[in-house]
Amino acid sequence: MTKFSPEKLSLEYRDAITSVEPLISRRYTLTHSDLTGDLFLTIGNQYAWDKVTSMRDEVLGEWKENSSSLYYCVYVYIDQEPFNPHTSAKRYEVFRRELPLALTAIRYGDNLLFQNYPILDQATVVINFVSAYPPFARQENWGMFHNYSIK
């Protein structure tokens, strides 16, 4: 995993989203540059589809509620055209390796929200690996958000 560098993160708020509200309609789109290693976090009412490329290596996330608590739900798209199980296997491994960096960037980028709502650090992070290939299509609990804060 690459080490998170705060100076490499750019943040953009869209729509009616501010640094501290609303929570439930908040959608996160994290993209990056392979050339510079820069990360781009867009937070809005909708995902920033205009920032998504054909590489499909973005990380999408949103806050959700179940009956008793909030959790953070992440979606990563494993398959890439042309569809090939070997390519999907490689992408699956890259996502698994780089997701801690992505979650740290999201946690750091939205730090004012976490300061305003400290309970969010106790929220479970659920990763949805989206794939047409059963070995890669899975949902996993990746612990709590506080695991991805900069110490």
N, C-alpha and C positions, 0 to 999 in steps of 0.2 A: 504494500500500500504506500502510496505517495504521502508525504507529510503535509498536513494542511498549513497553508501560508495565508494569513488574513489579508495581506496586501494583494493577493491574487484574486480576491473575490470582489465582484461588482454586484450591487443590489439595486433592483428596480421594483417600486410598488406601482400597481396599476389599479384602475377602476376606483372603487370607493375604499380600497384597503389602505389602512394607515399602519404605522409601526406597532400599534397596540390593539387595533380592532378592525373588523370583526374577527372572531375566531373560527366559527363553524364554516363559513363560506370561503375560507382562505385556501387558495390552491397554490402550490409551489412547483415551479419548473426550474430545474437545475441543469444547465448545459455547460459545455467546456470547449476550450480550444486545444486540439492536439498539438498545435505548433508552439503555443506559449505556456500552456498549462493553466491559463486563466480560467476561472469559474464565473458563471453568470447565473445569478439567482433572481428570478422574477416571481413576485408574489402578487396575486390578483384574485378576482372572483372566478376566473376561468384559467385553465392552463394556457401558457404562452405558446400556442401552436405555431406561431410565426417564427419562433426561435428553434423549432424542431427541424432537424435536417434528415436526409435520407439515411444517415448513419444510425438513427434511432438509438443513440446512446445517452439520452436524457434520463433524469430521475424525476418522476412526478410524485407529488405527495399532497395529502390533505388531512385535516383534523376530522375525526368522526366521533360520534357518541354511541355507546351501547347503553344498556339500561342503567348502569351505575357509574360509568366513567368515560373519560376521553381517551382516545388512542390516535396514534399517527399512522396513517396508511400510505404505503409507498408502492408505486407501480414501476417496474422496469420491463422493457420489451426485449426479450432474448433473441427472437428470430429477426432475421434481416434478409431482404430480397437480394439475390435469389435464395430461396429457402433451402437449407442444407443442414443436416444434423451435426456435421463436424464443425461448421461455422457457429452454430448455436451453442455447441459444447464449449468452444473457446470464449464466446461472449458471456456465457453463464459464469465461467471462471473469472473473467475480468470484472464483471459486475460484483461478484462475491468479494473479490479482493479490494475493489475500490469503493464499495458502499460505505464503509466506515468514514472515509474521507468525505463523501457526499453528505452523509448525515451530520458530520461535524460542521461542514460549510453551511448547511441549512440551519443548524442550531446557532451557530455564530452569527450568521446573517440576520436572523430574526431575534437577536438577543434582547431587544427591548420588549418584545412580546413575552419572552421567558422571564424577564425581570418583573413585568407587570403581573404575570400569572405563574408564580414559582411552582405551582402544582403540576405544570406541564412537564417539568423535568422528571416527574414520576410516571408519565404516560408511557405506555407500551408502544414500541415501534414494530409494526407488522409489515413485512416485505412480501409483495406479490410478484413473483417471477412469472411473467406472462409468456407462454410458448405453446406452439402446436405440438411439441414433442414432450410426452409424459415425463421423461426423466428430469426435465427442466421446469415444468409447469408446477409450481408449488407455492404455498404460503408458509412463511416462517416468522416466528417471534424473535426479534433481534434485541431484546432487552428493553431497558428504559432510556429515555432521551438523555438523562444525566450522564450516561455512559459516553456521550458524544460531545460533551462540553470541553472547552479548552481549560485545562487545569491551571 
